[in-house]
Amino acid sequence: MVTVGGVKIAYDEAGPREPAGTVVLLHAGVADRRMWEHQFRALAERYRVIRYDRRGEGESGDAAGEVCHHEDLLAALDALRVERAVLAGSSMGGAYAVEATLAAPSRVAGLALICSGLAGHQWPAEMLRQARERVHVSVPPDRLARYRRGDAGDVEPADVRAMAAAHTLWQVAGPDRGRDALSDQVWEAAVEMCRLVFERDWTGPRSTERHLTPPAAARLAEITVPTLVINGLSDVPGIQEVSALLATGIPGARRLDLPETGHLPPLERPAEVTSALTDFLATALP
């Protein structure tokens, strides 16, 4: 554990005695730091590798009141005595990596953005409609409203599991693929991590999120570090649009499309993602 803003943050660290540089792995909003298992162990053969659970998620302390995740990231680097690192972020972890780069460019040696979010970007109406029709209907609307308000009292375990399974099917497998697109191991790992996300969100203290001002979506041209954008070609189309924005908006960014891959490539395609990150790190941290 390390304390950031008065909250205990759970993290793992590994690497050789004389690492070639530092890599920080930032998990998706539907997962926790366990999604990086393959990359964490493989990259630690050469680099100092850190992965942590954001406040309010995984094994870290609760998020309450105002939360700013990119400031937490920079504070975690301070607490772990990391002067400069490559940030590899999945989904919302990528969005926070971009914000941290804009807020403190001298701290970031490179960006690997995997099926990334982007603060300040407006999700398309079709994507929100799909979420309602494919995910939100898995829980009765009256109970879901109470869960989201945080005043439901007890939360039905079956509701949490149903929501997690529906979200995993829609996003991690992808809207045009079925359950059989994911191996049993990947499916169970994704559902379990997503289940814990919803459980904490519905039972924990209320919080609001603060982002960088001006928002990152309008500032991509300011990023000058080497950047790799990894996109899953079976991911939700609205999220793939963000990958396109990042790849074209960040000067010199390189894009890698992974066929038959949904929203969590590090979990679904671990060897391919590790290989791509290894190649990228050789240039970002020569």
N, C-alpha and C positions, 0 to 999 in steps of 0.2 A: 504494500500500500504506500501511496504518497499523498500528502495533503495538498489540495488545490482549492483555494478560496474557502477554506474551512471544511471541505468535504473530502472524505477518504476515496481515493481513486485506485482501483485495482489494476495492476499491470504485470506483465511478464517481460523479462529481458534476457537476452542470450547473445553470445558472440565470442570470437576468439580474443586472446590476450591483446593482440595488436590489430584491431579491426581496420578495414579499408575505408570506413565511414559509418554513418549512422542512418538507419532506416526506421521510420515510425509508421506503423500500420494502423489505419483508422477504419473502424468497422462500419457496416451499413446500419441504417435506422431500424431494419427488421431483424438485426442479428446482434451479436456481441463479439468480443475479441477471439472467441474460439473459431470463428469462420476462417481465420488466417493460419490454421495449424500447419498446413503444408508449407506455406511461404515462410512462416516464422522459423521453422526448423531448418529449411534448406538455405535460406539467406544468411542464417546465423553462422554458417561455416566460414563466411568471409567478412560479414558486417556485424556491427552492433545493431541488434534488432529489438525494437520496443513495440509492444502492442498493449493497449489499455481499453478499459470499458469507460465510456463517457458517464458523467454523473447522471444518476437516474436509470442506469442500464447495467446489465450483467451483475457483477459483484461489487460495483462502486456504490457510494452513498447516494441518498435520495437527491433529486433535483427539486428545489422549492423556491418559489419567488422568481426573480429574474435570472435567467441562465444565458450565458454567452459562450458557446462551445469553442469558437476559435480562440477566445481569450483563455479558456481552460487549457487548450492545446499548448499555447505559448507558455503558460504558467507551468505546465507539466514538463516542458523542455527545460525551463529554469530549474525546477526542483530536481530533475534528473541530470543536471549539468550537461545539457546538450546545447552546444553553441550553434550548430548548423546540421541540418538533416535533410534527406529526401523524404517527402511525405507521400505515402501511398494510401489513397482513400477510396473506399467503396461506397457508392450511393451517397447518402448524406455525409459520410466521412470525407468524400471528395469535395463536397461543398465547403466543409469547414477547413479543409486543406487549402482551398483556393482563397478563402477569406484570410487565413493566417499568412499566406504568401503576400497578399496585398497589404496587410497590416504591418508585417515585419519582413520585408523581402530579404534582408541580410541573413535571416535565420534559415532560409530554405534553399537547398542546393538543387532540387528538382521536384517535379510533381508527376505522380502516376495516378490517373483519375479513371476509375473503373465503374462503368454504368453510373456515372456521377450525377448528383444533384447540383443545383446552382442557386445560391441565394439571390433573390430578386427576380427570378424567372417565374412567370405565371404558367402553371400547368394548363394544358388545353382542356376544353370542356369535355371532349370525348374521353379523355383519360379519367376525369372525375366521374363521368357517367359510368364507365366500366367499373370503377372501384365501388360505386354504389350498388350496381347490379350484380357484381360477381363476388364481392367481399362483404359489404355491410348487411346484405340480406341474410347472412349466416346466423345472425343474432336478432331476436325480436326487437323491433324498433324502440319500444318503450324501455326495455332493459338496456339497449345500447345507448340511448340518450342518458340514462341515469349513470351508466358506467363512465361515459365521457365527462359528465359533470362532476363525477367523484362522490356522489351522494347515494350510491346504491347500497351501501352497507356491504353485505356479503356478495361476492362475485361467483357466479356459477362456473365451476371448472369446465363443464361441457361447453359453455359459451366461449371461454377463452380458447379452448382447443379448436372449436369450430371456426372461429375467426382466424386463428393462425393457419389452419389448413387451407381455408379459402384464399387467404392472402398469399400463401406460398404457391398455390396452384396458379393464381392469376399472374403473380409477379416473378417468382423465382423460376417456375417452369416456363411461364410466358403465356400470354393470352391466346395464342394459337396452338399451344401444345397441351398435352394431357398429363396426368399423373405419371404415366409410364415413361415420360421423357427423362425423369430423374431416377437415379438408382435409389434403392431402399435406404441406403446409408445417407445419401445427400438429403432425401426427403425428410427422414426422421430428424436429422441434425437441424435442417432449416425450420421445420415446424416447431421443434423444441425451443430454439432461440427466439423465434417469433412469438411463441406462446408466452415466454417470460417478458417480452417487450410489452405485450398487451396487458398482462397481469399487473406489471408495475405501473403502467400508465393508468389503469383503471382503479388501482388501490392506493397508489402513492399520493404524496402531497401535490397540490396544483402548482404549475409553473408556467412562465411565459418566456419565450425565446427572443433574445436580442441579436440582431445581425449587424454586420459592418455597414457603416454609412459613409459615403454613398454605396449602394448595393453592388455586390460583385458582378452581377450580370452585365452591368454597364461599364466594367473596368477591365475586361479580359486583356485588352491591348497593353495594359501596364505590366503584365507578367512577362518577365524576361528569362526565367529559368528553363532548362530543358524540361519538356513535358511530353508524356505519353498518355494517350487517351485510348482506353480499351472499351469496346462496345460489344454487347451480346446481341446478335442479330435476331434472337427470339425474345428479347426483352420487350417491355411495354413500349409502343411507338413513341409516346410522349417523352419517355426517358431517353430513347435513342436520339430524339431531337436535341436533347441537351448535349449528348456526346458530339453531335455535329457542330453545335454552337461553340463548344470548347475547342474542338479540333481546328475550326476555322478562325476563331476569335483570339486564340493565344498564339502569338507569333512563333513560327517554327515548330508548332506542336505536331507530333506524329500520331496517326490513328491506326489502331489495330482492330479489325472486326473478327469476332469469333463466331463461326456458324453454329447453329443448333445449340445456342447458349442463352440462358435467361439472365436474371438480374444479379446473381451471385457467382460470377465466373471463378473467383478464388476457391469456392466450395465445389462447384460443379465441374470445372476444368482446372484442377489444381496444378497439374504438370505444365499445361500450356501457359498459365498465368505466371507461374514461377519462372519458366524459361524466358518469358517476355520481360519480367522484372529484372532478371539476371543480366540480360543483354542491355537493358536500359541503365541499370546501375553502373555498368562498366563504362558508360559514357558520362553519366551524371556525377559519379564519384570515381574518377580514374585513379 
